[in-house]
């Protein structure tokens, strides 16, 4: 099964972008958050903020399009 890059809103602090990246590479989200903070400080915030907002817009939510088979019907 092919991996898909998606925002993880269950582990999100802001929008789930970094948690989604961590899930994609099977890493701890804290590692990606620390790297993001370091990147923001080193680049002077603006480029990092733009990249984060761009990823927020482009990356779909983890369960944004549930299929019919994902639903359980109870009567």
N, CA, C and O atoms as a MOPAC input file, in Angstrom:
PM7 MOZYME 1SCF
protein

 N      0.83800 1    -1.18500 1     0.00000 1
 C      0.00000 1     0.00000 1     0.00000 1
 C      0.88300 1     1.24800 1     0.00000 1
 O      1.84600 1     1.33600 1     0.76100 1
 N      0.55400 1     2.18400 1    -0.83600 1
 C      1.32900 1     3.40500 1    -0.98900 1
 C      1.00300 1     4.39200 1     0.13900 1
 O     -0.16200 1     4.62200 1     0.46300 1
 N      2.05900 1     4.96800 1     0.72900 1
 C      1.85400 1     5.96300 1     1.78600 1
 C      1.36800 1     7.26800 1     1.17800 1
 O      1.74900 1     7.62800 1     0.06400 1
 N      0.52200 1     7.97200 1     1.92100 1
 C      0.04700 1     9.28000 1     1.48100 1
 C      0.37500 1    10.32000 1     2.54900 1
 O      0.24600 1    10.06600 1     3.74700 1
 N      0.79300 1    11.47200 1     2.09700 1
 C      1.11700 1    12.57000 1     3.00200 1
 C     -0.16300 1    13.32800 1     3.31200 1
 O     -0.75800 1    13.94400 1     2.42700 1
 N     -0.58600 1    13.28100 1     4.56800 1
 C     -1.81900 1    13.93900 1     4.99500 1
 C     -1.60100 1    14.59600 1     6.35100 1
 O     -0.77700 1    14.15000 1     7.14900 1
 N     -2.35900 1    15.67000 1     6.59800 1
 C     -2.31400 1    16.33100 1     7.90700 1
 C     -2.97700 1    15.43400 1     8.94700 1
 O     -4.03200 1    14.85400 1     8.69100 1
 N     -2.36400 1    15.32300 1    10.10400 1
 C     -2.91200 1    14.51800 1    11.18900 1
 C     -3.47100 1    15.47400 1    12.23800 1
 O     -2.72100 1    16.02300 1    13.04500 1
 N     -4.77300 1    15.66900 1    12.22700 1
 C     -5.38200 1    16.62500 1    13.14400 1
 C     -5.59000 1    16.06100 1    14.54000 1
 O     -5.87900 1    16.81600 1    15.46900 1
 N     -5.44700 1    14.74100 1    14.70900 1
 C     -5.57000 1    14.15000 1    16.04200 1
 C     -4.35000 1    14.47200 1    16.90200 1
 O     -4.47900 1    14.65000 1    18.11300 1
 N     -3.18200 1    14.54800 1    16.29700 1
 C     -1.95000 1    14.86200 1    17.02200 1
 C     -1.50600 1    16.29500 1    16.77900 1
 O     -0.37300 1    16.65500 1    17.09700 1
 N     -2.37500 1    17.10600 1    16.22800 1
 C     -2.02100 1    18.46800 1    15.82000 1
 C     -1.88400 1    19.40100 1    17.01400 1
 O     -2.56700 1    19.25900 1    18.02900 1
 N     -0.99000 1    20.34600 1    16.85700 1
 C     -0.91800 1    21.47600 1    17.78300 1
 C     -1.51100 1    22.69900 1    17.08500 1
 O     -2.30800 1    23.42000 1    17.68400 1
 N     -1.14000 1    22.94000 1    15.84400 1
 C     -1.70200 1    24.05000 1    15.08000 1
 C     -2.65300 1    23.51100 1    14.01600 1
 O     -3.86600 1    23.69900 1    14.11500 1
 N     -2.11400 1    22.84800 1    13.00800 1
 C     -2.98400 1    22.36000 1    11.92400 1
 C     -2.73500 1    20.89700 1    11.56200 1
 O     -3.49500 1    20.32200 1    10.78300 1
 N     -1.70600 1    20.29600 1    12.10000 1
 C     -1.41600 1    18.89800 1    11.82600 1
 C     -0.40200 1    18.66500 1    10.72800 1
 O     -0.15200 1    17.51600 1    10.36300 1
 N      0.19000 1    19.71800 1    10.19100 1
 C      1.16800 1    19.57300 1     9.10800 1
 C      2.39200 1    18.80500 1     9.59600 1
 O      2.81200 1    17.84200 1     8.95400 1
 N      2.95700 1    19.21000 1    10.70100 1
 C      4.17300 1    18.55600 1    11.19800 1
 C      3.88400 1    17.14500 1    11.69700 1
 O      4.71400 1    16.25000 1    11.53200 1
 N      2.72500 1    16.93600 1    12.30200 1
 C      2.33800 1    15.58500 1    12.72800 1
 C      2.14500 1    14.69000 1    11.51000 1
 O      2.49200 1    13.50900 1    11.55000 1
 N      1.60000 1    15.23300 1    10.43700 1
 C      1.43500 1    14.46200 1     9.20800 1
 C      2.76500 1    14.09300 1     8.58700 1
 O      2.93900 1    12.97200 1     8.10900 1
 N      3.70600 1    15.02200 1     8.58800 1
 C      5.05200 1    14.72100 1     8.07900 1
 C      5.72200 1    13.64400 1     8.93000 1
 O      6.37300 1    12.74600 1     8.39600 1
 N      5.56500 1    13.73300 1    10.24400 1
 C      6.15200 1    12.74200 1    11.14100 1
 C      5.53500 1    11.36600 1    10.89600 1
 O      6.24700 1    10.36200 1    10.88600 1
 N      4.23800 1    11.31200 1    10.70400 1
 C      3.59200 1    10.02500 1    10.41800 1
 C      4.06400 1     9.45200 1     9.09500 1
 O      4.25200 1     8.24100 1     8.97800 1
 N      4.25600 1    10.29300 1     8.10800 1
 C      4.70100 1     9.84000 1     6.78600 1
 C      6.06200 1     9.15200 1     6.86600 1
 O      6.29400 1     8.14100 1     6.20300 1
 N      6.96600 1     9.71100 1     7.68700 1
 C      8.30100 1     9.14800 1     7.81700 1
 C      8.46300 1     8.29500 1     9.07600 1
 O      9.58900 1     7.97200 1     9.45400 1
 N      7.36300 1     7.92600 1     9.72800 1
 C      7.37100 1     7.07200 1    10.92500 1
 C      8.30800 1     7.59800 1    12.00800 1
 O      9.13600 1     6.86100 1    12.54300 1
 N      8.16400 1     8.87500 1    12.32000 1
 C      8.98300 1     9.51700 1    13.34900 1
 C      8.07300 1    10.13800 1    14.40800 1
 O      6.85400 1    10.19100 1    14.24600 1
 N      8.67800 1    10.59700 1    15.47100 1
 C      7.95200 1    11.27300 1    16.54000 1
 C      7.63700 1    12.70800 1    16.09900 1
 O      8.52700 1    13.39900 1    15.60500 1
 N      6.39900 1    13.16700 1    16.26500 1
 C      6.05700 1    14.54300 1    15.86900 1
 C      6.88600 1    15.60700 1    16.59000 1
 O      7.11000 1    16.69000 1    16.04900 1
 N      7.33800 1    15.30500 1    17.80200 1
 C      8.14600 1    16.27800 1    18.55800 1
 C      9.43800 1    16.60100 1    17.80300 1
 O      9.88100 1    17.75000 1    17.79700 1
 N     10.03500 1    15.60700 1    17.17700 1
 C     11.25100 1    15.82600 1    16.39400 1
 C     10.99900 1    16.84100 1    15.28600 1
 O     11.80800 1    17.74600 1    15.08000 1
 N      9.89100 1    16.70100 1    14.57400 1
 C      9.57100 1    17.63100 1    13.49300 1
 C      9.23400 1    19.02300 1    14.03000 1
 O      9.54500 1    20.02700 1    13.38800 1
 N      8.61300 1    19.08700 1    15.18000 1
 C      8.29300 1    20.39200 1    15.78000 1
 C      9.55800 1    21.12900 1    16.19700 1
 O      9.67000 1    22.34000 1    16.00600 1
 N     10.51500 1    20.39100 1    16.77100 1
 C     11.79100 1    21.00300 1    17.17100 1
 C     12.54000 1    21.48900 1    15.93400 1
 O     13.07900 1    22.59600 1    15.92800 1
 N     12.57600 1    20.65600 1    14.87900 1
 C     13.25100 1    21.06600 1    13.64600 1
 C     12.56500 1    22.29000 1    13.03300 1
 O     13.24200 1    23.16400 1    12.49100 1
 N     11.24800 1    22.36300 1    13.11100 1
 C     10.53000 1    23.51300 1    12.56700 1
 C     10.86000 1    24.78400 1    13.33600 1
 O     11.03900 1    25.84100 1    12.73200 1
 N     10.94200 1    24.69700 1    14.65400 1
 C     11.28600 1    25.87500 1    15.45900 1
 C     12.70000 1    26.34000 1    15.13600 1
 O     12.94100 1    27.53900 1    14.99700 1
 N     13.63300 1    25.40700 1    15.01500 1
 C     15.01800 1    25.76400 1    14.66400 1
 C     15.03900 1    26.41400 1    13.28100 1
 O     15.71100 1    27.42600 1    13.08000 1
 N     14.30700 1    25.83600 1    12.33100 1
 C     14.24400 1    26.40500 1    10.97700 1
 C     13.67000 1    27.81900 1    11.00200 1
 O     14.16700 1    28.70600 1    10.30800 1
 N     12.62200 1    28.03200 1    11.80200 1
 C     12.03200 1    29.36800 1    11.90600 1
 C     13.02700 1    30.38600 1    12.46300 1
 O     13.11600 1    31.51200 1    11.97500 1
 N     13.76000 1    29.98300 1    13.47100 1
 C     14.73000 1    30.89900 1    14.08100 1
 C     15.87700 1    31.19700 1    13.10700 1
 O     16.29100 1    32.34800 1    12.97200 1
 N     16.38400 1    30.17400 1    12.43900 1
 C     17.52600 1    30.34400 1    11.52900 1
 C     17.15500 1    31.19000 1    10.31300 1
 O     17.96200 1    32.00800 1     9.87200 1
 N     15.95700 1    31.01300 1     9.76400 1
 C     15.56900 1    31.73300 1     8.54700 1
 C     14.91400 1    33.07800 1     8.81000 1
 O     14.62200 1    33.81500 1     7.86800 1
 N     14.67900 1    33.40900 1    10.06200 1
 C     14.07100 1    34.69900 1    10.35100 1
 C     12.54700 1    34.67100 1    10.25500 1
 O     11.93800 1    35.69100 1     9.93100 1
 N     11.94000 1    33.56500 1    10.52000 1
 C     10.49400 1    33.34700 1    10.61600 1
 C      9.73000 1    33.41400 1     9.30700 1
 O      8.95600 1    32.49800 1     9.02900 1
 N      9.89800 1    34.43000 1     8.49400 1
 C      9.02200 1    34.64100 1     7.34100 1
 C      9.02100 1    33.48800 1     6.33900 1
 O      7.93900 1    33.02900 1     5.97200 1
 N     10.18400 1    32.99100 1     5.87300 1
 C     10.13600 1    31.86900 1     4.91600 1
 C      9.49600 1    30.61200 1     5.51500 1
 O      8.75300 1    29.90400 1     4.83600 1
 N      9.78700 1    30.34500 1     6.77100 1
 C      9.21200 1    29.17800 1     7.42300 1
 C      7.70800 1    29.27600 1     7.57800 1
 O      6.98900 1    28.29500 1     7.39500 1
 N      7.23800 1    30.46400 1     7.91500 1
 C      5.79000 1    30.68100 1     8.05200 1
 C      5.10800 1    30.47400 1     6.70200 1
 O      4.05000 1    29.84900 1     6.63100 1
 N      5.70100 1    30.99200 1     5.64200 1
 C      5.11700 1    30.81700 1     4.30500 1
 C      5.08100 1    29.34400 1     3.89600 1
 O      4.08400 1    28.88000 1     3.34300 1
 N      6.15900 1    28.60900 1     4.16500 1
 C      6.18400 1    27.18300 1     3.85100 1
 C      5.12100 1    26.42800 1     4.64400 1
 O      4.44800 1    25.55200 1     4.10000 1
 N      4.96900 1    26.75800 1     5.91100 1
 C      3.98700 1    26.07700 1     6.75500 1
 C      2.56200 1    26.35400 1     6.26200 1
 O      1.75000 1    25.43500 1     6.16500 1
 N      2.26500 1    27.59800 1     5.95600 1
 C      0.93300 1    27.95500 1     5.45800 1
 C      0.67900 1    27.27900 1     4.11300 1
 O     -0.42600 1    26.80000 1     3.85900 1
 N      1.68700 1    27.23700 1     3.25900 1
 C      1.54500 1    26.55900 1     1.97500 1
 C      1.26100 1    25.07500 1     2.15000 1
 O      0.41000 1    24.52000 1     1.45500 1
 N      1.96400 1    24.43100 1     3.07000 1
 C      1.72400 1    23.01300 1     3.33700 1
 C      0.33500 1    22.80600 1     3.92700 1
 O     -0.33000 1    21.81700 1     3.62000 1
 N     -0.10300 1    23.73200 1     4.77100 1
 C     -1.42900 1    23.65800 1     5.37800 1
 C     -2.50600 1    23.68500 1     4.29300 1
 O     -3.49400 1    22.95600 1     4.37600 1
 N     -2.31500 1    24.51400 1     3.28900 1
 C     -3.29200 1    24.64600 1     2.20300 1
 C     -3.25400 1    23.42600 1     1.28100 1
 O     -4.30000 1    22.94800 1     0.84100 1
 N     -2.06000 1    22.92400 1     0.99000 1
 C     -1.89900 1    21.85400 1    -0.00200 1
 C     -2.20300 1    20.46400 1     0.56500 1
 O     -2.80100 1    19.63600 1    -0.12300 1
 N     -1.80300 1    20.20500 1     1.79500 1
 C     -1.97200 1    18.86400 1     2.36700 1
 C     -3.42600 1    18.62200 1     2.76300 1
 O     -4.01300 1    19.43100 1     3.48100 1
 N     -4.01000 1    17.51900 1     2.30400 1
 C     -5.38500 1    17.20900 1     2.70500 1
 C     -5.41500 1    16.66500 1     4.13500 1
 O     -4.40400 1    16.20000 1     4.66000 1
 N     -6.59900 1    16.73400 1     4.75000 1
 C     -6.77500 1    16.15800 1     6.08300 1
 C     -6.67600 1    14.64900 1     5.98300 1
 O     -6.87400 1    14.06700 1     4.91600 1
 N     -6.36900 1    14.02900 1     7.09900 1
 C     -6.16400 1    12.58500 1     7.09900 1
 C     -7.41300 1    11.82100 1     6.67700 1
 O     -7.30100 1    10.85900 1     5.91700 1
 N     -8.58000 1    12.20600 1     7.13200 1
 C     -9.81600 1    11.51300 1     6.77600 1
 C    -10.78200 1    12.46000 1     6.08600 1
 O    -11.96800 1    12.48600 1     6.41600 1
 N    -10.28900 1    13.23400 1     5.13600 1
 C    -11.14200 1    14.23600 1     4.50200 1
 C    -12.14200 1    13.63900 1     3.53000 1
 O    -13.20500 1    14.22300 1     3.31700 1
 N    -11.83600 1    12.49000 1     2.93000 1
 C    -12.73700 1    11.85800 1     1.96500 1
 C    -13.01500 1    10.41000 1     2.35800 1
 O    -12.50900 1     9.49000 1     1.71500 1
 N    -13.80900 1    10.19500 1     3.40100 1
 C    -14.07900 1     8.80900 1     3.76900 1
 C    -14.90200 1     8.11200 1     2.69800 1
 O    -15.82300 1     8.69400 1     2.12500 1
 N    -14.56000 1     6.87200 1     2.44000 1
 C    -15.29900 1     6.09600 1     1.45100 1
 C    -16.50800 1     5.46900 1     2.12000 1
 O    -16.59100 1     5.41200 1     3.34700 1
 N    -17.44400 1     5.00000 1     1.30700 1
 C    -18.63300 1     4.34200 1     1.83900 1
 C    -18.26400 1     3.13900 1     2.69300 1
 O    -18.92300 1     2.87500 1     3.69800 1
 N    -17.23600 1     2.41200 1     2.31700 1
 C    -16.83600 1     1.22100 1     3.04300 1
 C    -16.30700 1     1.55500 1     4.44300 1
 O    -16.21900 1     0.66600 1     5.29100 1
 N    -15.95600 1     2.81300 1     4.69600 1
 C    -15.44900 1     3.21000 1     6.00400 1
 C    -16.57500 1     3.38100 1     7.01700 1
 O    -16.31500 1     3.43800 1     8.21800 1
 N    -17.79000 1     3.46100 1     6.56500 1
 C    -18.91800 1     3.65200 1     7.46400 1
 C    -19.50200 1     2.30700 1     7.87600 1
 O    -19.58300 1     1.36900 1     7.08300 1
 N    -19.90700 1     2.24400 1     9.14300 1
 C    -20.57300 1     1.05500 1     9.62600 1
 C    -22.06200 1     1.38200 1     9.73500 1
 O    -22.43400 1     2.36900 1    10.37000 1
 N    -22.88900 1     0.58600 1     9.14000 1
 C    -24.32400 1     0.83600 1     9.16300 1
 C    -24.92600 1     0.04300 1    10.30400 1
 O    -24.76200 1    -1.17400 1    10.39400 1
 N    -25.62200 1     0.74900 1    11.16800 1
 C    -26.31600 1     0.05800 1    12.26600 1
 C    -27.78400 1     0.43100 1    12.20600 1
 O    -28.14700 1     1.58900 1    11.99700 1
 N    -28.60900 1    -0.56800 1    12.39200 1
 C    -30.06000 1    -0.33300 1    12.31200 1
 C    -30.73600 1    -0.62900 1    13.61200 1
 O    -31.95400 1    -0.48500 1    13.72100 1

